[in-house]
Every structure is written in C-alpha cells, then in structure tokens.
Amino acid sequence: MFDDPRMLISLGTTVATLAGAFAVVRFEVKNITSILRDLESRLRDMDKISDSQEVAIQNLTQRADVTSSMLAPKEREQRAREVATIKSELATAIRDLEVLKKMHNGEHK
C-alpha cells in the first residue's frame, strides 16, 4: 500500500495540511476565548454601572416625589392652617402671661 512514493507524498501533505489547519483552529479558538472573556468582563462592568445608575435614579425619583408631596397645595394649606393655629395659641398664651405678670406685680384686676 505504501510502496508508491506519490502515495506517501500525498499522505504526508494531507497530514501536514491537517496539522496546520488544526494549529490555526486551535489558535483561533484561544483568540476567540480571550475575546469572549474580555467581552464578559466589560459586560459585567457595564452591568454594575447600570445597576448603580438605576439605584441613583430611584433615589432621585423618591426624593422628587417627597418634595413634590411636601409642596403640594393640599399639604401647604394644611401647614398654613397649623401655623395659624400655633400663632393664635401663642398670642393667647402671651396675653395670659401678661395677666399673670400684672397679678404678680400687685395689679390685681
């Protein structure tokens, strides 16, 4: 079977071609694997950045909602009423205190 030199040369070139092709494929697989690892690392970094941005957006949205509710007309009206009530009670307390001062100083009326 291997008596013919042409057959040996043909078989040798086929084996050499296959070995070369295997080496090229192996190199390309290593190269692609390296690229995939790099891409995965970048994707994970981008995912972390995206997560932190989402948390920041949620915090800002929550703050805006709280501020908006504090500045809502209904809330402001309620606060104005509370302030007016406190001012009225304070004025009454000051008048009562003045009466007590006069009583203490000897002017009982």
Buried (B, 14 or more C-beta within 10 A) or exposed (E): EEEEEEEEEEEEEEEEEEEEEEEEEEEEEEEEEEEEEEEEEEEEEEEEEEEEEEEEEEEEEEEEEEEEEEEEEEEEEEEEEEEEEEEEEEEEEEEEEEEEEEEEEEEEE
